[in-house]
Amino acid sequence: MLDIRWIRENKEETEKRLASRHGGDEAKVDQLLQLDQKRRALLTEVEQLKSDRKAVSKEIGALIGQKKLEEAEAKKAATKEIGDRIAELDQQANQTTEEQQDILLTLPNLPHETVPAGVSETDNPEIRQWGEKVSHPFPPKTHVELCEQLGLIDFARGAKLAGSGFLLYTGWGARLERALIQFLLDLHTKEHGYTEVSPPFVVNPDCMTGVGQFPKFYDQAYAVQEGQDSSTLGKLYLIPTAEAPVANIHREELLREDQLPIYYCAYSPCFRAEAGAAGVGTRGMIRVHQFDKVEMIKIVPADQGYAELDAMVGNAEKVLQLLDLHYRVILLCTGDMGFASAKTFDIEVWAPGQGSFLEVSSCSNCEDYQSRRMNLRYKNKDGKNVFPHLLNGSGTALARLFVALIETHQQEDGSIRIPKPLQPYLGADIIPAP
């Protein structure tokens, strides 16, 4: 959530940076500031009336001491009128505060000054590439062909069980998925300094609001209902990513600066309804409603956010380097950034069977946007309460990593070569041809 005081003092800059996102949110700033002005005027009037009531109360005490009971009673009537007016103004102030808060929750984060201007993904500059595109001496198969020939995934039965966009991993496919998850967790905990956590796979709406999923992405969430009790619907939601529970671990807490930085990583399935989304079908793994991911979360001092972002991107890149996968790093432009992000790097891996790059990691610094929404603070060395920077990154996401791995390392005989760092987790150096 944006800082209303900063908006108040930097109205034109706020509108300019919101406009750079091309979402039309800059049009809300005038209404927001009108509500803010009204709220502050109401609170000022309330404070003045409270001061007046206090002064009258002292007069009543003096009058009673002087035995002027009739005058004292008249003053008491006046204090009641003041009290009634205070209650009325408090109600107006609370309503105005809620209206202001509702608007603030719909405003996206402001892009960092180093984020390039742009409208869509076509405007995203490439920062670097690693490795080379694999050159197969044969026409590479798609992951769908490989999965069906090797019995890695049963697309049809997955759809039969849960509908389109859900996968049934089988045999070597299930073992490979499990091996990748374990490999990712070990890499980030043993080499990159993250603490592993295993969060709930459902969260309350406050957690979804805290990370910026709500209210914007209600239509992409799976709401949970307990049995036939419809009154429970929407009290919990399946998580769209482990970011939702993990970033909220310290919500509404006041940390010490010496507790920072905090690094967490977590495995979770991710559930995204994406109502009306095109491309979700019974075959293929590129776009699905449920997928696995290992998520990285950092809670860091406000002056360290961008150095930590660079390090997080490096952590995600290491995954692809160890698996010998060609990739590129993209800096997202203002029009293509996520709602809560101030700056984002995407990592896209090459999938030869698709003939295209696939996003497998998105690493973002949200600055203090999320920590404000969840009221997470730390006390700095000067004794001041400060909102930390929150960072999140995929480290990395499956099923697209799975796709790139089997398409890149497929062999002419139909087998899949397993990169050496992954072999201990799979217990094999190859997935044999059928």
C-alpha positions as CSV (number, residue, x, y, z in Angstrom):
1,M,0.0,0.0,0.0
2,L,1.2,3.5,-0.8
3,D,2.0,6.0,1.9
4,I,-0.8,8.6,2.0
5,R,1.6,11.2,3.4
6,W,4.0,10.7,0.5
7,I,1.1,11.0,-2.0
8,R,-0.1,14.1,-0.3
9,E,3.3,15.7,-0.6
10,N,4.1,14.4,-4.1
11,K,0.8,14.4,-5.9
12,E,2.2,15.0,-9.4
13,E,5.0,12.5,-9.1
14,T,2.5,9.9,-7.8
15,E,0.2,10.5,-10.8
16,K,3.1,10.4,-13.2
17,R,4.4,7.0,-11.9
18,L,1.0,5.5,-11.8
19,A,0.3,6.6,-15.3
20,S,3.5,4.9,-16.5
21,R,1.8,1.6,-15.6
22,H,-0.9,2.3,-18.2
23,G,-3.7,1.1,-15.9
24,G,-5.6,4.3,-15.4
25,D,-5.0,4.4,-11.7
26,E,-3.7,8.0,-11.7
27,A,-7.3,9.1,-12.1
28,K,-8.0,7.9,-8.5
29,V,-5.5,10.3,-6.9
30,D,-7.7,13.4,-6.8
31,Q,-10.5,11.5,-5.1
32,L,-8.1,9.9,-2.7
33,L,-6.7,13.3,-1.6
34,Q,-10.2,14.8,-1.3
35,L,-11.1,12.0,1.1
36,D,-7.8,12.5,2.9
37,Q,-8.5,16.3,3.3
38,K,-12.0,15.5,4.5
39,R,-10.7,12.9,7.0
40,R,-8.1,15.3,8.4
41,A,-10.6,18.1,8.7
42,L,-13.0,15.8,10.6
43,L,-10.3,14.6,13.0
44,T,-9.2,18.2,13.6
45,E,-12.7,19.2,14.5
46,V,-13.1,16.2,16.8
47,E,-9.9,17.1,18.6
48,Q,-11.1,20.7,19.0
49,L,-14.4,19.6,20.4
50,K,-12.7,17.2,22.8
51,S,-10.6,20.2,24.0
52,D,-13.7,22.3,24.4
53,R,-15.4,19.5,26.3
54,K,-12.5,19.2,28.6
55,A,-12.5,23.0,29.3
56,V,-16.3,22.9,30.0
57,S,-15.8,19.9,32.4
58,K,-13.4,22.0,34.3
59,E,-15.9,24.9,34.4
60,I,-18.6,22.5,35.7
61,G,-16.3,21.4,38.5
62,A,-15.6,25.0,39.5
63,L,-19.3,25.8,39.4
64,I,-20.2,22.9,41.6
65,G,-17.5,24.0,44.0
66,Q,-19.1,27.4,44.1
67,K,-22.5,25.8,44.7
68,K,-23.8,27.2,41.4
69,L,-25.6,24.0,40.6
70,E,-28.1,25.4,38.1
71,E,-25.3,26.8,36.0
72,A,-23.4,23.6,36.3
73,E,-26.4,21.6,35.0
74,A,-26.6,23.9,32.0
75,K,-23.0,23.3,31.3
76,K,-23.6,19.5,31.5
77,A,-26.2,19.8,28.8
78,A,-23.6,21.6,26.7
79,T,-21.1,18.8,27.2
80,K,-23.7,16.2,26.1
81,E,-24.3,18.2,22.9
82,I,-20.5,18.3,22.3
83,G,-20.3,14.5,23.0
84,D,-23.1,13.8,20.5
85,R,-21.3,15.9,17.9
86,I,-18.0,14.1,18.5
87,A,-19.7,10.7,18.1
88,E,-21.3,11.9,14.8
89,L,-18.0,13.3,13.5
90,D,-16.1,10.1,14.6
91,Q,-18.6,8.0,12.5
92,Q,-18.0,10.3,9.5
93,A,-14.3,10.1,10.0
94,N,-14.3,6.3,10.2
95,Q,-16.4,6.1,7.0
96,T,-14.1,8.5,5.2
97,T,-11.1,6.5,6.4
98,E,-12.6,3.3,5.1
99,E,-13.3,4.9,1.7
100,Q,-9.8,6.2,1.5
101,Q,-8.4,2.8,2.5
102,D,-10.5,1.1,-0.2
103,I,-8.9,3.3,-2.8
104,L,-5.4,2.8,-1.5
105,L,-5.8,-1.0,-1.6
106,T,-6.6,-0.8,-5.3
107,L,-3.6,1.3,-6.2
108,P,-0.5,-0.6,-7.5
109,N,3.0,0.0,-6.3
110,L,5.0,2.9,-7.9
111,P,7.7,1.7,-10.3
112,H,11.3,2.3,-9.2
113,E,13.1,5.1,-11.1
114,T,15.3,2.5,-12.8
115,V,12.4,0.6,-14.3
116,P,12.1,1.3,-18.1
117,A,9.0,2.9,-19.4
118,G,6.8,0.6,-21.6
119,V,3.4,-0.7,-22.3
120,S,3.7,-4.4,-22.6
121,E,6.2,-7.3,-22.6
122,T,7.5,-6.3,-26.0
123,D,9.1,-3.3,-24.3
124,N,11.0,-5.4,-21.7
125,P,14.8,-5.1,-22.2
126,E,16.9,-8.2,-22.1
127,I,19.6,-7.9,-19.5
128,R,21.7,-11.0,-20.2
129,Q,21.7,-14.5,-21.4
130,W,23.5,-17.6,-20.1
131,G,24.6,-20.6,-22.1
132,E,23.6,-21.5,-25.6
133,K,20.5,-22.9,-27.2
134,V,20.8,-26.7,-27.4
135,S,21.2,-28.0,-30.9
136,H,19.7,-31.4,-31.3
137,P,20.8,-33.5,-34.3
138,F,17.2,-34.6,-34.6
139,P,13.8,-32.8,-34.6
140,P,13.2,-32.2,-30.8
141,K,9.9,-33.5,-29.5
142,T,7.5,-31.4,-27.4
143,H,7.1,-32.1,-23.8
144,V,3.6,-33.4,-24.5
145,E,5.1,-36.1,-26.9
146,L,7.8,-36.9,-24.4
147,C,5.4,-37.2,-21.5
148,E,3.1,-39.5,-23.3
149,Q,5.8,-41.7,-24.8
150,L,7.6,-42.0,-21.4
151,G,4.5,-42.2,-19.3
152,L,5.6,-39.1,-17.3
153,I,2.2,-37.4,-17.2
154,D,-1.3,-38.6,-17.9
155,F,-3.0,-35.5,-19.2
156,A,-6.4,-37.1,-20.0
157,R,-6.8,-38.7,-16.6
158,G,-5.6,-35.5,-14.8
159,A,-8.4,-33.7,-16.6
160,K,-10.8,-36.5,-15.7
161,L,-9.9,-36.1,-12.0
162,A,-10.2,-32.3,-11.7
163,G,-11.0,-30.8,-15.0
164,S,-8.8,-29.0,-17.6
165,G,-5.6,-27.4,-16.3
166,F,-4.7,-30.1,-13.8
167,L,-1.9,-32.7,-14.2
168,L,-1.5,-36.3,-13.1
169,Y,2.2,-37.1,-12.8
170,T,3.0,-40.8,-13.1
171,G,6.1,-43.0,-12.8
172,W,9.3,-41.3,-13.7
173,G,7.4,-38.0,-14.1
174,A,6.2,-38.1,-10.5
175,R,9.8,-39.0,-9.3
176,L,11.3,-36.2,-11.4
177,E,8.9,-33.6,-10.0
178,R,9.7,-34.7,-6.5
179,A,13.5,-34.7,-7.2
180,L,13.3,-31.2,-8.6
181,I,11.5,-29.9,-5.5
182,Q,14.0,-31.5,-3.2
183,F,17.0,-30.2,-5.3
184,L,15.6,-26.7,-5.2
185,L,15.0,-26.7,-1.4
186,D,18.5,-28.1,-0.7
187,L,20.2,-25.6,-3.0
188,H,18.5,-22.5,-1.4
189,T,18.9,-23.7,2.2
190,K,22.4,-25.1,2.0
191,E,24.1,-22.7,-0.4
192,H,22.0,-19.5,-0.5
193,G,21.2,-19.1,3.2
194,Y,17.4,-19.4,3.2
195,T,15.5,-21.0,6.1
196,E,13.1,-23.6,4.9
197,V,9.5,-23.3,6.1
198,S,6.4,-25.5,5.3
199,P,3.4,-23.2,5.3
200,P,-0.3,-23.9,5.2
201,F,-1.7,-24.2,1.7
202,V,-4.7,-22.1,2.7
203,V,-4.7,-18.6,4.0
204,N,-7.2,-16.0,5.3
205,P,-8.2,-12.9,3.2
206,D,-5.9,-10.7,5.3
207,C,-2.9,-12.5,4.1
208,M,-4.1,-12.3,0.5
209,T,-4.6,-8.5,1.0
210,G,-1.2,-8.2,2.6
211,V,0.7,-9.4,-0.5
212,G,-1.5,-7.5,-2.9
213,Q,-3.5,-10.5,-4.3
214,F,-6.7,-8.9,-2.9
215,P,-8.7,-7.0,-3.9
216,K,-7.3,-7.0,-7.5
217,F,-7.1,-10.7,-8.1
218,Y,-10.3,-12.1,-6.5
219,D,-11.3,-13.7,-9.8
220,Q,-8.1,-15.8,-9.8
221,A,-8.5,-17.2,-6.4
222,Y,-10.0,-20.5,-5.2
223,A,-12.2,-19.8,-2.2
224,V,-12.6,-22.7,0.3
225,Q,-15.9,-23.7,1.9
226,E,-16.2,-26.1,4.9
227,G,-18.5,-28.9,3.9
228,Q,-22.0,-27.6,3.3
229,D,-21.7,-24.5,5.5
230,S,-21.9,-21.7,2.9
231,S,-21.2,-19.1,5.7
232,T,-17.6,-20.3,5.7
233,L,-17.0,-19.6,2.0
234,G,-14.2,-17.1,1.5
235,K,-12.8,-17.3,5.0
236,L,-9.9,-19.3,3.6
237,Y,-8.4,-19.4,0.1
238,L,-6.0,-21.9,-1.6
239,I,-2.7,-20.1,-2.0
240,P,-1.7,-18.8,-5.5
241,T,1.9,-19.0,-4.4
242,A,3.8,-19.6,-1.1
243,E,4.4,-15.9,-1.1
244,A,0.9,-15.4,0.4
245,P,1.6,-17.3,3.7
246,V,5.4,-16.9,3.9
247,A,5.6,-13.1,3.4
248,N,2.9,-12.8,6.1
249,I,4.7,-14.8,8.8
250,H,5.7,-11.6,10.6
251,R,2.6,-9.6,9.8
252,E,1.5,-7.1,12.5
253,E,4.9,-7.6,14.3
254,L,7.6,-5.1,15.3
255,L,10.9,-6.7,14.7
256,R,14.4,-5.6,15.8
257,E,16.8,-4.4,13.1
258,D,19.3,-7.0,14.2
259,Q,16.8,-9.7,13.3
260,L,17.1,-8.7,9.6
261,P,17.6,-9.8,7.0
262,I,15.3,-12.8,7.1
263,Y,15.4,-15.3,4.2
264,Y,12.7,-17.9,3.9
265,C,12.1,-20.5,1.2
266,A,9.2,-22.8,0.9
267,Y,7.7,-25.5,-1.4
268,S,4.0,-25.4,-2.1
269,P,1.5,-26.2,-4.8
270,C,0.1,-23.1,-6.3
271,F,-3.6,-22.7,-7.3
272,R,-4.8,-20.1,-9.8
273,A,-8.3,-20.1,-11.1
274,E,-7.7,-17.5,-13.8
275,A,-11.4,-17.5,-14.7
276,G,-11.8,-17.2,-18.5
277,A,-8.1,-17.6,-19.2
278,A,-7.3,-18.8,-22.7
279,G,-4.9,-21.6,-23.3
280,V,-5.8,-23.8,-20.3
281,G,-6.5,-27.2,-21.8
282,T,-6.4,-31.0,-21.2
283,R,-3.0,-31.3,-22.8
284,G,0.3,-29.5,-22.0
285,M,2.0,-28.0,-19.0
286,I,2.6,-24.4,-20.0
287,R,-0.5,-23.0,-18.4
288,V,-2.3,-24.9,-15.6
289,H,-4.5,-24.3,-12.6
290,Q,-2.2,-26.1,-10.2
291,F,1.6,-26.3,-10.3
292,D,4.5,-26.7,-7.8
293,K,6.9,-24.0,-6.9
294,V,9.7,-23.3,-4.5
295,E,9.4,-19.7,-3.4
296,M,12.0,-17.3,-2.0
297,I,11.1,-14.5,0.4
298,K,13.3,-11.8,1.9
299,I,12.5,-9.3,4.6
300,V,15.3,-6.8,4.7
301,P,16.2,-3.3,5.9
302,A,14.8,-0.5,3.7
303,D,18.3,0.5,2.4
304,Q,19.3,-3.0,1.3
305,G,16.3,-3.9,-0.9
306,Y,17.9,-3.6,-4.3
307,A,21.2,-5.3,-3.4
308,E,19.1,-8.1,-2.1
309,L,17.1,-8.2,-5.3
310,D,20.2,-8.7,-7.4
311,A,21.3,-11.5,-5.1
312,M,17.9,-13.2,-5.3
313,V,18.0,-13.1,-9.1
314,G,21.4,-14.8,-8.8
315,N,20.0,-17.5,-6.6
316,A,17.3,-18.3,-9.2
317,E,19.8,-18.3,-12.0
318,K,22.0,-20.8,-10.2
319,V,19.2,-23.3,-10.5
320,L,19.2,-23.1,-14.3
321,Q,23.0,-23.1,-14.5
322,L,23.3,-26.3,-12.5
323,L,20.6,-27.9,-14.7
324,D,22.5,-26.8,-17.8
325,L,19.5,-24.9,-19.2
326,H,19.9,-21.9,-21.5
327,Y,18.1,-18.8,-20.2
328,R,17.8,-15.0,-20.4
329,V,17.1,-12.4,-17.7
330,I,14.5,-9.7,-18.6
331,L,13.8,-6.4,-16.8
332,L,10.1,-5.8,-16.8
333,C,8.9,-2.4,-18.0
334,T,6.4,-0.2,-16.1
335,G,3.4,-1.5,-18.1
336,D,4.2,-5.2,-17.5
337,M,5.1,-5.3,-13.8
338,G,3.1,-7.1,-11.2
339,F,0.7,-5.2,-9.1
340,A,2.8,-5.1,-5.9
341,S,6.2,-4.8,-7.4
342,A,8.5,-1.7,-7.6
343,K,11.0,-3.6,-9.8
344,T,11.0,-7.1,-11.3
345,F,13.4,-9.3,-13.2
346,D,12.0,-12.3,-15.0
347,I,14.1,-15.3,-15.9
348,E,13.0,-17.2,-19.0
349,V,14.3,-20.6,-19.9
350,W,14.7,-21.9,-23.4
351,A,12.4,-24.9,-24.3
352,P,13.5,-26.3,-27.7
353,G,10.3,-28.4,-28.2
354,Q,8.3,-25.1,-27.9
355,G,10.8,-23.1,-29.8
356,S,10.4,-20.3,-27.3
357,F,11.5,-19.0,-23.9
358,L,9.3,-19.8,-20.8
359,E,9.2,-17.7,-17.7
360,V,10.3,-19.9,-14.7
361,S,11.1,-17.2,-12.2
362,S,10.0,-13.7,-11.4
363,C,12.0,-11.8,-8.7
364,S,10.6,-8.6,-7.3
365,N,11.3,-6.0,-4.7
366,C,8.0,-4.7,-3.4
367,E,9.8,-2.1,-1.2
368,D,7.5,-1.2,1.7
369,Y,4.3,-1.7,-0.3
370,Q,3.4,-5.1,1.2
371,S,4.8,-4.4,4.7
372,R,2.5,-1.4,5.0
373,R,-0.5,-3.6,4.0
374,M,0.4,-6.2,6.6
375,N,1.7,-3.7,9.2
376,L,5.1,-5.3,9.5
377,R,7.8,-3.0,10.9
378,Y,11.2,-3.0,12.5
379,K,12.8,-0.7,15.0
380,N,16.0,0.8,13.5
381,K,19.1,1.9,15.4
382,D,17.6,5.4,16.0
383,G,14.6,3.8,17.7
384,K,12.3,4.7,14.8
385,N,9.7,2.2,13.5
386,V,10.4,1.5,9.8
387,F,8.6,-0.6,7.2
388,P,11.1,-3.2,5.7
389,H,11.4,-4.0,2.1
390,L,9.8,-7.3,1.1
391,L,11.2,-9.3,-1.8
392,N,9.8,-12.4,-3.4
393,G,11.1,-14.7,-6.2
394,S,10.4,-18.1,-7.8
395,G,13.3,-20.4,-7.1
396,T,12.0,-21.8,-9.4
397,A,8.5,-22.6,-10.7
398,L,7.5,-26.0,-12.1
399,A,5.9,-27.2,-14.4
400,R,7.7,-25.0,-16.9
401,L,11.1,-26.0,-15.4
402,F,10.0,-29.6,-15.9
403,V,9.1,-28.8,-19.6
404,A,12.5,-27.1,-20.3
405,L,14.4,-29.9,-18.6
406,I,12.9,-32.8,-20.6
407,E,12.8,-30.9,-23.9
408,T,16.5,-29.7,-23.5
409,H,17.9,-33.0,-22.4
410,Q,16.0,-35.4,-24.6
411,Q,18.0,-37.9,-26.5
412,E,17.5,-39.2,-30.0
413,D,16.4,-42.6,-28.7
414,G,13.6,-41.0,-26.7
415,S,15.4,-41.1,-23.3
416,I,16.0,-38.1,-21.1
417,R,19.5,-37.3,-19.8
418,I,19.5,-36.1,-16.2
419,P,22.0,-33.3,-15.3
420,K,24.6,-34.4,-12.8
421,P,23.5,-32.3,-9.8
422,L,20.0,-33.7,-10.1
423,Q,21.0,-37.4,-10.3
424,P,21.3,-38.1,-6.6
425,Y,17.8,-36.8,-6.1
426,L,16.3,-38.9,-8.9
427,G,18.5,-41.9,-8.2
428,A,19.3,-42.2,-11.9
429,D,21.3,-40.5,-14.6
430,I,18.7,-41.1,-17.3
431,I,15.0,-41.6,-17.8
432,P,15.1,-44.6,-20.1
433,A,13.5,-44.7,-23.5
434,P,10.2,-46.7,-23.7
